[in-house]
Amino acid sequence: MSAAETSHLRHLAIRIVRRLHDAGYQALFAGGCVRDRLLGTPPHDYDIATDALPAQVQMLFEKTVPVGAQFGVILVVEQGVPFQVATFRTDGHYLDHRRPETVSFGGPKEDALRRDFTINGLFENPLENCVLDYVGGREDLRNRTLRCIGNPIERFEEDRLRILRAIRFATTLDFQIHPDTWQALDTHAHTLSEISVERIREELNRIFLSHRRVQGFDLLDRSGILKHLLPEIEALKGCEQPVEFHPEGDVFVHTRLMLSLLPPRVSLPLVLATLFHDIGKPGTARTDETGRIRFNAHEKLSAEMTVRIMKRLRYANMEIEATETMVRNHMAFKDVQNMRRSTLKRFLARSTFDDELELHRVDCLGSHGLLDNYEFLLTKREEFSNEPLLPPPLLTGADLIALDWKPGPQFKIVLEATHNAQLEGTLSSKEEAVSFALKMKNIGEMKNMGGEGFEPPTYWV
């Protein structure tokens, strides 16, 4: 978000506060936007807390959406931008470890005391340019400490997701978790199974997409959360690897090291593929007759396990497919310098290739350190950059039908072989492609194309 956009966002939020104030109500910025501004980070959204009741908020503004009126929450839309406006409240008992059974409306101090962490319990009056702190949040911001408001056990009992939110805030803000908060978090890590996997998934995504993802990974590990949520990664501990290829240590150490080598900004499938690319190793570990440890076809098992994990956490199909593709193909990079030109072009043309290449880079740097295949692919990508990697085929099924061919299994054989020859640079015109196909037809008629004993042409990869 640009400086102009953040300034405009704050301007709109102040307009809402001013309108509530002019109508006789108290109105304050609340929570994360106050925290971020005090940390010197432009807020990406603004929440507003007020003593106006939901119905009164709706009467003041032209466009509103009652997203949680029973909890005092109204969306106010200003110039197309939604702002959450919530009535100061005190929460009753939490029966489902997520939402209070009842709420009662009150003032800002009561509202602050019901929130999760001190750094999120701050208010700002933008009209008077002052901060209201009832929970010691400003001191914790100065000390870069994450601390629950009140009794941390009670805060985590109220909403189990706060356990993961603590890890997320400590990761993204680079804060230390207060010992009392950490002890309660550590004790209650196993209770995350009581909340929905969708909520868990979203917090994990935020942790792993942070540029401090290794810090988050370590906190998840130390707290035991990793063991409960992703036991497949916990199983990598102690899974030894051949020292000549993996001097860094076991598969868990290798995976953590790869996370640390990723660039700050990554796609979600890439960071998940980094986490999951070797989870099939414990299940495929074997020692051969020479005493060498082998993980034959571990990429296949890793891909299958990746799909199961991501379905368990209810990821979208597109995210599952992209991640699974990267995991399944990550061992193919060792063969790239021996690929035919056509195979290599198809390899580079995959939609996930850029992420796969980055996965390969950190896989190498996190183990033997050799980047010869990575550098080869960079060279080839540059070499092929002036032409489409996969140009439209010179020959189509319609062309074969025009040649009086009857549709059948031979269509796919001929079309693939012709396109491969085109990618190899052997064929450059439709006339050459037709001639090539006719030669294949003649060979096929003599050798019963597609049947036993058929010898494919040398261009067929």
C-alpha positions as CSV (number, residue, x, y, z in Angstrom):
1,M,0.0,0.0,0.0
2,S,1.5,3.4,-1.0
3,A,1.9,6.3,1.3
4,A,-0.9,8.1,-0.4
5,E,-3.2,5.1,0.0
6,T,-2.4,4.7,3.7
7,S,-2.9,8.4,4.3
8,H,-6.3,8.3,2.5
9,L,-7.3,5.2,4.6
10,R,-6.5,7.1,7.8
11,H,-8.4,10.1,6.6
12,L,-11.6,8.0,6.0
13,A,-11.2,6.4,9.4
14,I,-11.0,9.8,11.1
15,R,-14.1,10.9,9.2
16,I,-16.0,8.0,10.8
17,V,-14.6,8.9,14.3
18,R,-15.5,12.6,13.8
19,R,-19.1,11.8,12.8
20,L,-19.6,9.6,15.8
21,H,-18.0,12.3,18.0
22,D,-20.2,15.1,16.5
23,A,-23.2,13.0,17.3
24,G,-22.3,12.9,21.0
25,Y,-20.6,9.5,21.1
26,Q,-17.1,8.4,22.1
27,A,-15.1,6.9,19.3
28,L,-11.5,5.6,19.2
29,F,-9.2,3.7,17.0
30,A,-8.7,0.2,18.5
31,G,-6.3,-2.7,18.5
32,G,-3.9,-3.5,15.7
33,C,-4.0,-0.2,13.9
34,V,-2.9,1.6,17.1
35,R,-0.2,-1.0,17.7
36,D,1.2,-0.8,14.2
37,R,1.3,3.0,14.1
38,L,3.2,3.1,17.4
39,L,5.6,0.6,15.9
40,G,6.1,2.8,12.9
41,T,4.2,0.5,10.5
42,P,1.4,2.1,8.4
43,P,-1.9,0.3,9.4
44,H,-3.5,-1.6,6.5
45,D,-6.9,-1.3,8.1
46,Y,-8.6,0.6,11.0
47,D,-11.0,-0.8,13.6
48,I,-13.1,1.7,15.5
49,A,-14.5,1.3,19.0
50,T,-17.4,3.4,20.3
51,D,-20.0,3.7,23.0
52,A,-22.7,4.0,20.3
53,L,-24.9,1.0,20.1
54,P,-25.1,-0.9,16.8
55,A,-28.5,0.5,15.8
56,Q,-27.2,4.0,16.5
57,V,-24.2,3.4,14.3
58,Q,-26.4,2.3,11.5
59,M,-28.6,5.4,11.8
60,L,-25.5,7.7,11.4
61,F,-24.0,6.2,8.3
62,E,-25.5,5.7,4.8
63,K,-24.0,2.3,4.0
64,T,-23.6,-0.3,6.8
65,V,-23.5,-4.1,7.1
66,P,-24.5,-5.8,10.4
67,V,-21.7,-8.5,10.3
68,G,-22.0,-9.2,14.0
69,A,-24.6,-6.9,15.5
70,Q,-25.2,-9.3,18.4
71,F,-21.6,-8.7,19.4
72,G,-21.8,-5.0,18.7
73,V,-20.0,-5.1,15.3
74,I,-21.1,-3.1,12.3
75,L,-19.2,-2.6,9.0
76,V,-19.3,1.0,7.9
77,V,-18.5,1.5,4.2
78,E,-16.8,4.8,3.3
79,Q,-16.0,5.4,-0.3
80,G,-16.1,1.7,-0.9
81,V,-13.8,0.9,2.0
82,P,-15.2,-1.2,4.9
83,F,-14.4,-0.2,8.5
84,Q,-15.3,-2.3,11.5
85,V,-17.1,-0.3,14.1
86,A,-17.7,-2.1,17.4
87,T,-19.4,-1.1,20.5
88,F,-17.3,-1.2,23.7
89,R,-18.2,-4.4,25.4
90,T,-17.5,-7.0,28.1
91,D,-17.6,-10.6,27.2
92,G,-19.5,-13.3,29.1
93,H,-18.4,-17.0,29.3
94,Y,-16.9,-18.6,26.2
95,L,-18.5,-22.0,25.8
96,D,-17.1,-23.0,22.4
97,H,-13.5,-21.6,22.9
98,R,-14.2,-19.0,20.2
99,R,-17.2,-16.7,20.9
100,P,-18.7,-15.4,24.1
101,E,-22.1,-16.7,25.0
102,T,-23.2,-13.2,26.0
103,V,-21.9,-9.6,25.8
104,S,-22.7,-6.5,27.7
105,F,-21.9,-3.0,26.4
106,G,-19.6,-0.7,28.5
107,G,-16.7,1.6,28.2
108,P,-13.2,1.5,26.7
109,K,-11.5,0.1,29.9
110,E,-13.8,-2.9,30.0
111,D,-13.4,-3.4,26.3
112,A,-9.6,-3.4,26.6
113,L,-9.6,-5.9,29.4
114,R,-11.5,-8.5,27.3
115,R,-8.9,-8.5,24.5
116,D,-6.1,-11.0,23.9
117,F,-2.7,-9.3,24.3
118,T,-1.6,-6.0,25.8
119,I,-0.2,-4.7,22.5
120,N,-3.7,-5.2,21.0
121,G,-5.5,-3.5,23.9
122,L,-4.6,0.0,23.0
123,F,-6.9,2.8,21.9
124,E,-6.1,6.1,20.1
125,N,-8.2,9.2,20.0
126,P,-7.2,10.6,16.5
127,L,-9.0,13.9,17.2
128,E,-6.9,14.7,20.2
129,N,-3.8,12.7,19.1
130,C,-3.5,10.7,22.3
131,V,-3.3,7.0,23.2
132,L,-5.4,5.4,25.9
133,D,-3.6,2.4,27.6
134,Y,-5.4,0.5,30.3
135,V,-3.3,-2.7,30.1
136,G,0.3,-1.7,29.9
137,G,0.5,-2.2,26.2
138,R,2.8,0.7,25.5
139,E,5.5,-0.6,27.8
140,D,5.3,-4.1,26.2
141,L,5.7,-2.4,22.8
142,R,8.8,-0.7,24.0
143,N,10.1,-3.9,25.5
144,R,9.0,-5.9,22.4
145,T,7.1,-8.3,24.6
146,L,4.0,-10.3,23.8
147,R,1.9,-10.7,27.0
148,C,-1.7,-11.8,27.5
149,I,-4.0,-9.4,29.2
150,G,-4.8,-10.7,32.7
151,N,-4.6,-14.4,33.3
152,P,-3.1,-16.1,30.2
153,I,-4.8,-19.4,31.0
154,E,-8.2,-17.7,30.9
155,R,-7.4,-15.9,27.7
156,F,-6.4,-19.2,26.0
157,E,-9.4,-21.0,27.5
158,E,-11.7,-18.3,26.0
159,D,-10.3,-18.7,22.5
160,R,-7.9,-21.5,21.6
161,L,-6.8,-19.7,18.5
162,R,-5.0,-17.2,20.7
163,I,-2.4,-19.8,21.2
164,L,-1.5,-19.7,17.5
165,R,-2.0,-16.0,17.3
166,A,0.7,-15.6,20.0
167,I,3.1,-17.5,17.8
168,R,2.1,-15.4,14.8
169,F,2.5,-12.1,16.5
170,A,5.8,-13.1,18.1
171,T,7.0,-14.1,14.6
172,T,5.8,-11.3,12.5
173,L,6.6,-8.6,15.0
174,D,9.9,-10.2,16.2
175,F,8.7,-10.0,19.9
176,Q,9.6,-12.2,22.8
177,I,6.7,-14.1,24.5
178,H,6.4,-13.2,28.2
179,P,7.3,-16.3,30.4
180,D,3.8,-16.5,32.0
181,T,2.1,-16.3,28.5
182,W,4.6,-18.9,27.2
183,Q,4.0,-21.3,30.0
184,A,0.2,-21.2,29.5
185,L,0.7,-21.5,25.7
186,D,3.0,-24.5,26.1
187,T,0.6,-26.2,28.5
188,H,-2.4,-25.7,26.3
189,A,-0.8,-26.4,22.9
190,H,-2.7,-29.7,22.6
191,T,-6.1,-28.0,22.9
192,L,-5.8,-26.5,19.3
193,S,-7.6,-29.7,18.1
194,E,-10.8,-28.2,19.7
195,I,-11.0,-25.4,17.0
196,S,-11.7,-25.5,13.3
197,V,-8.9,-26.5,10.9
198,E,-9.7,-23.5,8.7
199,R,-8.8,-21.1,11.5
200,I,-5.7,-23.1,12.3
201,R,-4.7,-23.1,8.6
202,E,-5.0,-19.3,8.2
203,E,-2.7,-18.7,11.2
204,L,-0.1,-21.2,10.0
205,N,-0.2,-19.5,6.6
206,R,0.6,-16.1,8.2
207,I,3.4,-17.6,10.2
208,F,5.1,-19.3,7.2
209,L,4.6,-16.4,4.8
210,S,6.3,-14.1,7.2
211,H,9.9,-13.3,6.4
212,R,10.7,-14.4,9.9
213,R,9.2,-17.8,9.2
214,V,12.1,-19.8,10.8
215,Q,11.4,-18.0,14.1
216,G,7.8,-19.1,13.8
217,F,8.8,-22.6,12.9
218,D,11.0,-22.8,16.0
219,L,8.3,-21.5,18.3
220,L,5.8,-24.1,16.9
221,D,8.4,-26.7,17.5
222,R,9.4,-25.6,21.0
223,S,5.8,-25.4,22.1
224,G,4.8,-28.8,20.8
225,I,2.3,-27.3,18.4
226,L,4.2,-28.6,15.4
227,K,3.9,-32.2,16.8
228,H,0.2,-31.8,17.3
229,L,-0.7,-30.1,14.0
230,L,2.0,-31.5,11.6
231,P,3.2,-34.8,13.0
232,E,4.6,-35.6,9.6
233,I,7.3,-32.9,10.1
234,E,8.0,-33.9,13.6
235,A,8.8,-37.4,12.2
236,L,11.7,-35.9,10.3
237,K,13.7,-35.6,13.5
238,G,16.3,-38.3,13.7
239,C,15.8,-39.4,10.1
240,E,19.5,-39.5,9.1
241,Q,20.8,-38.8,5.6
242,P,24.0,-39.7,3.7
243,V,26.6,-37.3,5.0
244,E,28.3,-36.9,1.6
245,F,25.1,-35.3,0.2
246,H,23.7,-33.9,3.5
247,P,26.4,-32.7,5.8
248,E,23.9,-30.4,7.5
249,G,22.2,-33.2,9.4
250,D,18.9,-35.1,9.5
251,V,15.8,-34.3,7.4
252,F,14.3,-32.0,10.0
253,V,17.5,-29.9,10.1
254,H,17.6,-29.8,6.3
255,T,14.0,-28.7,6.1
256,R,14.5,-25.9,8.7
257,L,17.6,-24.7,6.9
258,M,15.7,-24.6,3.6
259,L,13.1,-22.4,5.2
260,S,15.8,-20.0,6.3
261,L,17.2,-19.7,2.8
262,L,13.9,-18.8,1.1
263,P,13.6,-15.1,0.0
264,P,11.4,-12.9,2.3
265,R,8.4,-12.9,-0.1
266,V,7.3,-16.3,-1.3
267,S,4.1,-17.9,-2.6
268,L,2.2,-20.1,-0.3
269,P,2.7,-23.3,-2.4
270,L,6.5,-22.7,-2.4
271,V,6.8,-22.5,1.4
272,L,4.5,-25.5,1.8
273,A,6.5,-27.5,-0.7
274,T,9.6,-26.6,1.2
275,L,8.0,-27.9,4.4
276,F,6.7,-31.1,2.8
277,H,9.2,-32.0,0.0
278,D,11.0,-34.7,2.1
279,I,8.2,-35.9,4.4
280,G,8.3,-39.2,2.6
281,K,11.9,-39.9,3.6
282,P,11.1,-41.6,6.9
283,G,8.8,-44.0,5.2
284,T,11.2,-44.9,2.4
285,A,14.5,-44.9,4.3
286,R,16.6,-48.0,3.5
287,T,20.3,-49.0,3.8
288,D,21.7,-50.8,0.8
289,E,24.4,-53.5,0.7
290,T,27.2,-50.9,0.8
291,G,25.8,-49.3,3.9
292,R,24.5,-46.1,2.1
293,I,21.2,-44.7,3.2
294,R,18.7,-44.4,0.4
295,F,15.2,-42.9,0.0
296,N,14.0,-44.4,-3.3
297,A,10.9,-42.8,-4.7
298,H,10.5,-40.6,-1.6
299,E,9.3,-37.8,-3.7
300,K,6.2,-39.9,-4.7
301,L,5.3,-40.7,-1.1
302,S,6.0,-37.1,-0.1
303,A,3.6,-35.9,-2.8
304,E,0.9,-38.3,-1.6
305,M,1.4,-37.2,2.0
306,T,1.3,-33.5,1.0
307,V,-2.1,-34.0,-0.6
308,R,-3.4,-35.7,2.5
309,I,-2.1,-33.0,4.9
310,M,-3.4,-30.2,2.8
311,K,-6.8,-31.8,2.5
312,R,-6.8,-32.3,6.2
313,L,-6.3,-28.6,6.6
314,R,-8.8,-27.9,3.9
315,Y,-6.6,-26.0,1.4
316,A,-8.1,-24.9,-1.9
317,N,-7.6,-27.4,-4.8
318,M,-5.4,-25.0,-6.7
319,E,-3.0,-24.7,-3.8
320,I,-2.9,-28.4,-3.3
321,E,-2.2,-29.1,-7.0
322,A,0.6,-26.5,-7.2
323,T,2.3,-27.7,-4.0
324,E,1.9,-31.4,-4.9
325,T,3.4,-30.8,-8.4
326,M,6.5,-29.1,-6.8
327,V,7.0,-31.9,-4.3
328,R,6.5,-34.7,-6.8
329,N,9.0,-33.1,-9.3
330,H,11.7,-31.9,-7.0
331,M,14.0,-34.8,-7.7
332,A,13.8,-34.4,-11.5
333,F,16.2,-31.4,-11.4
334,K,19.1,-33.8,-11.0
335,D,18.5,-35.0,-14.6
336,V,18.0,-31.6,-16.4
337,Q,21.4,-31.6,-18.1
338,N,20.7,-34.9,-19.8
339,M,17.2,-34.0,-21.0
340,R,16.4,-33.7,-24.7
341,R,15.7,-30.1,-25.9
342,S,11.9,-30.9,-26.2
343,T,11.7,-32.4,-22.7
344,L,13.6,-29.5,-21.2
345,K,11.3,-27.0,-22.9
346,R,8.3,-28.7,-21.5
347,F,10.0,-28.8,-18.1
348,L,10.6,-25.0,-18.2
349,A,7.1,-24.3,-19.5
350,R,5.3,-25.7,-16.4
351,S,3.2,-23.1,-14.6
352,T,5.0,-23.9,-11.3
353,F,8.5,-23.8,-12.7
354,D,9.7,-20.5,-11.1
355,D,8.7,-21.8,-7.7
356,E,10.2,-25.2,-8.5
357,L,13.5,-23.6,-9.5
358,E,13.6,-21.7,-6.2
359,L,12.8,-24.9,-4.3
360,H,15.7,-26.6,-6.0
361,R,18.0,-23.7,-5.2
362,V,17.3,-23.8,-1.5
363,D,17.3,-27.7,-1.5
364,C,20.9,-27.6,-2.9
365,L,22.1,-24.7,-0.6
366,G,20.5,-26.5,2.4
367,S,22.6,-29.7,1.6
368,H,25.6,-30.3,-0.7
369,G,25.7,-26.7,-1.9
370,L,26.1,-27.5,-5.6
371,L,24.2,-25.2,-8.0
372,D,25.3,-26.6,-11.3
373,N,21.8,-27.7,-12.4
374,Y,20.3,-24.5,-11.1
375,E,22.8,-22.4,-13.1
376,F,22.3,-24.6,-16.2
377,L,18.5,-23.9,-16.1
378,L,19.1,-20.2,-15.7
379,T,21.2,-20.3,-18.8
380,K,18.7,-22.3,-20.8
381,R,15.8,-20.1,-19.7
382,E,17.8,-17.1,-21.0
383,E,18.6,-19.0,-24.2
384,F,15.0,-19.8,-24.9
385,S,13.7,-16.4,-23.8
386,N,13.4,-15.0,-27.4
387,E,10.9,-17.7,-28.4
388,P,7.8,-19.4,-26.9
389,L,8.8,-22.4,-24.8
390,L,5.8,-24.3,-26.1
391,P,4.8,-22.8,-29.5
392,P,1.5,-23.9,-31.0
393,P,2.0,-27.3,-32.6
394,L,2.6,-27.3,-36.4
395,L,0.3,-30.3,-36.7
396,T,-3.2,-30.8,-35.1
397,G,-5.7,-33.6,-35.0
398,A,-7.8,-31.6,-37.6
399,D,-4.8,-31.8,-39.9
400,L,-4.6,-35.6,-39.5
401,I,-8.3,-35.9,-40.3
402,A,-7.8,-33.8,-43.4
403,L,-5.2,-36.4,-44.4
404,D,-7.9,-39.1,-44.2
405,W,-6.6,-40.5,-41.0
406,K,-9.2,-42.2,-38.8
407,P,-9.1,-40.9,-35.2
408,G,-7.6,-43.5,-32.8
409,P,-4.7,-44.2,-30.5
410,Q,-2.1,-43.3,-33.2
411,F,-3.3,-39.7,-33.1
412,K,-1.7,-39.0,-29.8
413,I,1.5,-40.9,-30.7
414,V,2.0,-39.0,-33.9
415,L,1.0,-35.6,-32.6
416,E,3.3,-35.9,-29.6
417,A,6.2,-37.1,-31.7
418,T,5.6,-34.3,-34.2
419,H,5.4,-31.6,-31.5
420,N,8.6,-33.0,-29.9
421,A,10.4,-32.8,-33.2
422,Q,9.2,-29.2,-33.6
423,L,10.5,-28.4,-30.1
424,E,13.8,-30.0,-31.0
425,G,14.1,-27.6,-33.9
426,T,13.9,-30.5,-36.5
427,L,10.6,-29.3,-37.9
428,S,9.9,-25.7,-38.7
429,S,6.9,-25.7,-41.0
430,K,3.6,-27.3,-41.5
431,E,4.8,-29.0,-44.7
432,E,7.7,-30.6,-42.8
433,A,5.3,-31.7,-40.0
434,V,2.9,-33.3,-42.5
435,S,5.8,-35.1,-44.2
436,F,7.1,-36.3,-40.8
437,A,3.6,-37.6,-39.9
438,L,3.2,-39.4,-43.2
439,K,6.5,-41.2,-42.6
440,M,5.3,-42.2,-39.2
441,K,2.1,-43.5,-40.7
442,N,4.0,-45.7,-43.2
443,I,6.2,-47.1,-40.4
444,G,3.1,-47.7,-38.4
445,E,1.3,-49.6,-41.2
446,M,4.4,-51.8,-41.6
447,K,4.9,-52.4,-37.9
448,N,1.3,-52.2,-36.7
449,M,1.8,-48.8,-35.1
450,G,1.3,-48.9,-31.3
451,G,1.5,-52.6,-31.1
452,E,4.2,-54.9,-29.8
453,G,7.6,-54.3,-31.3
454,F,6.8,-50.8,-32.6
455,E,10.0,-48.7,-32.6
456,P,9.3,-45.0,-32.1
457,P,11.2,-42.4,-34.2
458,T,14.4,-41.0,-32.8
459,Y,12.7,-37.6,-32.1
460,W,10.1,-39.2,-29.9
461,V,11.1,-38.3,-26.3
